[in-house]
């Protein structure tokens, strides 16, 4: 049983959009819309598998868009979105029933890793959660072209996807509501008596409905984050007798350990300094002084989460992080995949945006004499221009 599967709904005809092919196969910045949506989940550390629901009449377009990706055979959808989701869930129940499912519309290709993470984490405390945007505009009810009344917008949210649930709950709810013509999965869950948590969505997580939306999405992809910054971080810690070394968030059994005020994870410390460098926000010592006893023995993951929050508060995102570890021992290659996965989780990015490399210094210097380990990191971030 997988932990969490993403179900991408792509069976619609896109009649309102127009054009020679359905909107989910239209080009967005050189990439089909469906492919962008699939990759957002396929590369996410909290998603184990991606299942797509399609119209079989679009099979050739589907293959052109995603045939090179590691996806199971697509599921045939139904007449309505609700039918397509239920059919997707039924197919998953027969093939590889997951514990959790995250349902997403293919027409929302700008979904970001942080929103996926937030919706997934909400399931740790509840049975259902959806990405949603609080309404900020004044709402009017009109009769033809005249205002009839103003609607109180307090407590009103605009539902986005992904919408995530415990698999057995939402499958039972969809079976019970078959044919009810409900507009989203949260409505299906509500009808079944489930409590669904609202999770703040990235405002750019728009649904492409017409050609103007496609133009706006293209602008968001390239122009909103034109301020590209690069930062560099470097850290060194001494090796002393111990039983494990922690590097990039991964504990490696060893006869020595790194000495430091916190857990002395040189990899994460270098990453933190690199990210802080992109914001001209000082260094790790400014934010977490070694003289402060509260950081003694602290897991360096807390430092990474702090700088990720700073990036988010400034409206930016992490485009890529590259880490080089310099040591003779331990050997890094057997642990590289685990380090990349852990870094991706902490940075709230997909693993393809993280690189971990290792080198020796040919027995030269303090790393060559195995007196310590050094790490260098380079971070590339994008901020609103």
N, C-alpha and C positions, 0 to 999 in steps of 0.2 A: 504494500500500500504506500503510495506516495503521500507526502505531507500536504502539498498545495499544488493544484493544477489550475492553470489559467484557461478559461473557455472564451475564445475570441469569436464573436458572432459576426459573420460576414456573408449571410445568405440573402440579404436584401437586394432589390433590383435597382435602388437608387433613382427611382423615377423622377423625384423632385429635382434632382441634380441635373438631369439631362446628359447629353453627350453620347458618344458611341459605345462606351463601356461603363459598367457600374462604378460608382464613385470610389468604392474601396480598392479598385484596381487602377485608379487614376494616378498620374505622376505627381509627387510632391517633393520638390528639390532633388529630382533625379532618382527617387525611390518610390515604388508603389505604396499607397497609403496603408494597405493591409500589411505589407512587409514591415513598415515602421512600427505598427501596433504589435505585431508578433515579436519583433526583436526586443521591444521594451520589456516584455515578460520573459522571453526565452533566455535573456542574459541576466535576469535579476536573481540575486542570491536566495530570495525567499520562494522562488517558483521552481518546482521540480520538472514540470512538463507543461507544454502548451498544446491545446486541442482546438482546432478551427472548425467552425460549422459553415458550410458553403451551399450555394445553389449548384447542383450538378451541371447545369447548363453553362456555368462559368469555370468548369474544371481546367480548361486550357489556360485561362487567365490566372487561375490560382497557381498552377504549376509554373508558369512564367515568373510569378511573383516570389514564390517561396520554396520551389522544389529542391533547392540546394541546402535547405535548413533541416535540422534534425526534428522533424515533426511526424506524428503518427498520421495514418490515413484520415483525411477529413471526413466529417460527418455530414450527411445530407440534412439540410434544414427543412423548415415547414413553411406554411402560408404566411404566418406572422412571426414577429420576433419572439413572442412568448412560446410559440410552437417550436421554433428553432432552438431556443435555450433548453426546453424540456427534452427534445430529441438529443441534444448534445449531452445532457446529464444522463439520460438513459444509456447512451453509448458508453460513457465513462463508467457507469455502474457495472456494465457487462465486461469491460476490458481491463480497466485499471482504476478501481474505485479509490479516490483520494480521501484524505481526512477533511481537507478544506478545498473550496473552489472559489476562484475569483473570476467573475463574469465581466467581460469588457466588450464594448462596441468597437468593431474594426475602424469605424469612422472617427475615432478619437486617437489620432496618431501621435499627438503631442504629450501623451501621458508620460510623466516623469517618474524616476526611480523613487524619489522621496515620498510621493503620494502613494505609490504601490506599497512601500514599506509601512507607511502610517495606517493604511487600510488593513494590511495583513496583521499588524500588531494589535489592532483593535479587536481582533478575533480571540486574543488571549483572554479577554475579560467578558466577551459577549458572543452571541450566536450569529450576529450579522452586522455588517458595517458597509457604508457606501461613501465614496468620495462625493462631496457636495460643496456648493458655493453659496454663501449667504447672500441673499438679495439686498442690493444697496440702492437701486433705483426706486423712485416712487411709482406705484402701480395704479393704473386707472382701468376701470371697467367701462367699455364704450358700447354705445348703441349706435350702429352704423358709424358715422364720423363725429359723434358727439360724446363728450364725457358723461357717463351716467353716475359714477361714484368713484371715490378714491379708496383703495384697499390698503389696510394696515399691513405693512411689510414685516413687522416684527415677527421673529421666529420663523420666517419663510426662507427656504433654501431651494436652490436649483440643483436637481439631482444630476450627478455625473456618473460615469463608470471609471474604475472598476467598482463592482458591488460584490462583496465577499461574504461567504456563509460556511457554516459547517455543512459538509456535503449531504449527509443524510437528511438534515432539516430542509434544505432548499429543494432537494429531489422530491420529498414527500409533499412539500407545499406546491410545487409545480404540477405534480400528479393530481392533487386535489383541486387545482384551479384551471385545469386544462379547458380551453375554450372560453375563458372569462374575459379575454381581450384586455388584460392589464398592461400598462405601458412600460413598466420596468420590473426588475426582480425584487426590489424593495417592496413594491406594491403586492407582489405575490406573497412575500414573507409576512407583510402586515396582515393580509387576509387570513393567513394561517395562525395569527396571534403572536408572531415573533417580534421581539424588540430589536430594532435596528439602530446602530450607532451612526451618527453623522460625523464624518471626518473631513476637515477642511481640505479642499482640493486646490491644486495649482490653478490659478485663474486662466492660464493658457491651455488648460485641458479641454479645449473646445471640440464640439462635434461638427464635422464638415457636412453641411446639408445642401449648400448651393455653391456655384462657382466663386462668388465673392468670399465665401469662407475659405476656399482653397487658396485664394490670393492672400488672405490674412494669415493663414497658417504658414505660407511661404515666407512672409515677412517676419513672422515670429521666429522662424527657424534661423534666420540669418541676421536680422537687423536689431533685434532687441538686446542682443548681447555682443555688441561690437567692440567693447572694451576688453581686450584679451590681455591677461597678465600672467607672468611667469615668476615663480619664486623658487629659491634654493634653500635647502636645509642640510646641516651637517651635525653629526653627534658622535661622541666617543665615550665608551665606558670601559673601565678596567675589569679584567677577569680575576675572580677570586674562587677559592674552593666552594663547591656547592653541588646541587643535584640536578639543576636544569637551567637552560638559557632561554629567555623569552625574546623572540624576534618577530616583529610585525604581527604581534598578537598571538603567536603560536608558541606553546611551551615545548621545548626540545630536550629530552633527557640527556644529561651530560654530567661529567664529573666536576664541572665548574659552573659558575654563574656570573652574571654581570653585576657589578657593584654600583649602587646609586641610591638616591633618596627615595625615588619611586621604585617601580619594578625594573628600571634601567633598560627599557626596550629601546635600543638605539634606532631601530627602524621606524617605530612610531614617532619617536622624538624628532627625527629628521623630517618626517612628513609634516608634523605639526609646525615646525619652523618654516618649512617651504610654503605652506598655506598662509601662515601669518605674513610671510614676506610679500605675497601678492596683494595684501591689504595694507601694507606698511604699518602693521600693528604690533611691532616689537617682536620679541622672541618668546620661547617657552618659559624662560626664567622670569619674564615680566608677569605672565599670567599665572604661573605656578611656581612661586619662589621656593627654592630648596630649603630655605630657612623656615618655611611654614610647616609645622608638624602635621597638619592635616593631609599633606601629600606624601608622607612617609609610607613606603610600601604600596602606594596607590597603583592600581591597574591603569596603564597608560591609555587604555581605551577611553577613559574619561577625558583625557586631554584632547583626543581626536574629536570626540563628540562636541566638545566646547568650540573648537574652531569651525566645525561643520555648521554649528548653530550661528556663529558669527557670519559665515558666508551667506547663509540663508537670510539673515537679518538685513544684509546689504543687497539682497536681491540677486545674488550671483549663483553660479553652480560650478562644480568641479568637472573639468573636461578630461583631465588625465593626471595621473600621478606615477612617477617612475622612481623606484628605489633601488639603490645599489648597496649591497652589504659587503663589507671588506673583512674577511677573516680566513684563517686556515682551517679552523674547526669551530663549530660543527659543519658538516656538509649541508648545503642549502637545498640542493636539487630535490631530495626526497620530500622536502617540506614546502616547496615553492607553491604548489597548487593550493595548499591549505592557507598559506600566507596571503595569496591573492584573494581567496574567498573571504578571509577575515577582514582584510583591508577594504574590500568592496562593501561589506556589510557596515563597517564603521563609517566609511565615507558616503554611504547611501548612493553608490553608483553601481553600474554593471561591471562584472569582472573584466570586460574588454577595455575598461578605462584604467586598469591597474597593471603595472609592470613591476616585477621583482626580479632582480638579477644579483649575481654574486661574483666576486673576484677575490683572488689572493694577491698578496704583494710580493710573490716569489721569495718568501721567507725574509723579506727586508722590512726593517722598521718594527714598531711595537706590535702591529698586527701579525707580522711574519714571525715574531718571537712568541706569539700567542699570549701577549700581555694584556690585550684588549681587543675589542671589536669596534669598527667604525661603520657609519652608514651615511650615505648621501642621498638626498631626495630632490627631485625637481617636480613642481606642481604647476599645472596650467589651469587657470580659472578664467571664466567669462562673467563679466558684469554688464549691467545695462549701460549702453553708450550715451 
